[in-house]
Amino acid sequence: MPAREEKHLELVREAEEALKQGKYEEAALLMQRAAAYLGLLGDMERFKVFMAKAGEFYEKAAERLWRSEGSLEASLLYIKAAKCYRDAGRRESAEKCDLMVQKYCEAMRRSPRLEGSALDLKRIGDFLKDRGDLEGAGDCYRWAAEKAEEEGKLVLSGGLHRDAGNCRWLLNEVEKTAEEYSRAADKYFEAQEYFEAAWHYSLSGFLLILEGRFKEASTMAQKAGVACLEGKIPVLLGSMSRLCGYLSRGNLYAARREWFALRLKVKAEYAQLIERCFRKVKQALKEGTLQKRW
């Protein structure tokens, strides 16, 4: 008998023993490994059968841990179960597990409780994002960012606030995106990651301009400038922070001069954002809701 076939049978025996002891998560992991060996052997029919079994065992393990409003640990197991079910082609079973994860997130919105680690919460966010639930993912990334800060992981916290902001941007929630990018920048600055800090302060500033919050946008531009000085950041980000500052103060002449030198160096999506800011500032100056300041 080939070594891989022998290994697969050995893993199945170990899984059966784990089941007898009520160790469902351990049994699921062993069955997953057995399925992987079958996949290497090209036996896709039995691969799906064993992967479905792994999904069932993960689901049973999750059910044991599920409280009235769920738990993070149970949700992580439901995510593993869903993946196994999808690999096995059992879509309905996977969707049932998806719903349990969503229930947990809904309960968290009603009464946030930062259990588990930041990376655990990030895994929930990643899962929801992959399923197209950007609102749920954004919430999970924000909770994960707060947890990361508690854990003293400032760079991770900044990255998670950025991820939350990205979700809000895809939902066209400009104000919330600006707030998350500002939080990300604060964490990056505290961690002395000055390039990321300057970039996200500038992005937050441009978004605040779109919202007509010019004074706050000016503050973001100033913070971006400080980050550039602290980190000796290259010219590009320094230009971005100055451009944001000029626009927030209604100084279109200086803004156009800065933009002329910069526009070919930035990606199209950011160029479009900045062009929108120019239109917003022109409108605000015309309506008198923004007074030009040098």
PyMOL commands that set and color helices and strands:
alter all, ss='L'
color gray80, all
select helices_A, chain A and resi 3-20+24-40+44-65+72-88+91-110+118-130+134-150+154-170+174-190+194-210+214-231+235-248+252-265+268-287
alter helices_A, ss='H'
color red, helices_A
deselect
rebuild
show_as cartoon
